[in-house]
Amino acid sequence: MNLLLIRLIIFAVLFFAGLKLYRMYREWKLNQEELLEDDKRQEGGQMVRCRWCQVHVPENEALRDRGEWFCSSAHRDRYLQEQKPEKPEE
């Protein structure tokens, strides 16, 4: 009877230790997946500055026209309107 009780205690300890290790592994795995998702979100590319408002935006979200970067089409249009060459005086 004494041997059966010792085996039962050992089995219970091993079971709870295994359960604890499994939970730790699952938590570690979820943390790793979150880190990978964060890295994917941060992979926006190089930052560029809007020529109109000087705000930095990721290159893959910015617009490029005539060698200049813009954060939106409205800023691109405003900048290009201001840069129209005036007619030369005769």
C-alpha positions in Angstrom: 0.0 0.0 0.0 2.9 2.3 0.8 4.5 1.7 -2.6 1.2 2.5 -4.4 0.9 5.9 -2.5 4.4 6.8 -3.5 3.8 6.0 -7.1 0.6 8.1 -7.1 2.4 11.1 -5.6 5.2 10.7 -8.1 2.7 10.5 -11.0 0.8 13.6 -9.7 4.1 15.6 -9.4 5.2 14.6 -12.9 1.7 15.4 -14.3 1.7 18.9 -12.8 5.3 19.5 -13.8 4.4 18.5 -17.3 1.3 20.7 -17.3 3.4 23.7 -16.0 6.0 23.1 -18.8 3.3 22.9 -21.4 1.8 26.2 -20.2 5.2 27.9 -20.2 5.9 26.6 -23.7 2.5 27.8 -25.0 3.1 31.3 -23.5 6.5 31.5 -25.0 5.1 30.5 -28.4 2.5 33.2 -28.2 5.1 35.8 -27.3 7.2 34.7 -30.3 4.3 35.1 -32.6 3.5 38.6 -31.2 7.1 39.6 -31.8 7.0 38.4 -35.4 3.8 40.3 -36.0 5.3 43.5 -34.5 8.3 43.1 -36.7 6.1 42.7 -39.8 4.2 45.9 -38.8 7.4 47.8 -38.4 8.8 46.8 -41.8 7.4 49.9 -43.5 10.6 50.6 -45.2 12.7 53.7 -45.2 11.2 56.9 -43.9 10.9 59.8 -46.3 9.9 63.4 -45.7 6.9 65.1 -47.3 8.1 68.0 -49.3 5.1 70.1 -48.4 4.6 69.6 -44.6 8.0 68.0 -43.7 6.3 65.0 -42.0 8.1 61.7 -42.2 6.1 58.8 -43.6 7.1 55.2 -44.6 8.4 55.0 -48.2 5.8 52.4 -49.1 3.0 54.8 -48.1 4.4 57.9 -49.6 3.8 59.3 -53.1 6.6 60.3 -55.4 6.4 62.8 -58.1 9.2 64.6 -60.0 11.7 63.3 -57.6 10.0 64.6 -54.5 8.1 62.7 -51.7 4.7 63.6 -50.5 2.5 62.2 -47.7 -0.8 62.7 -49.6 -2.1 63.6 -53.1 -3.4 66.9 -51.7 0.1 67.9 -50.6 1.6 66.8 -53.9 -1.0 68.9 -55.8 -0.4 72.0 -53.6 3.4 71.7 -54.0 3.2 71.3 -57.7 0.8 74.3 -58.1 3.3 76.5 -56.3 6.2 75.2 -58.4 4.6 76.0 -61.8 7.1 78.0 -63.7 5.9 81.6 -64.3 5.8 82.9 -67.9 9.1 84.7 -68.7 8.7 88.4 -69.2 9.2 89.6 -72.7 
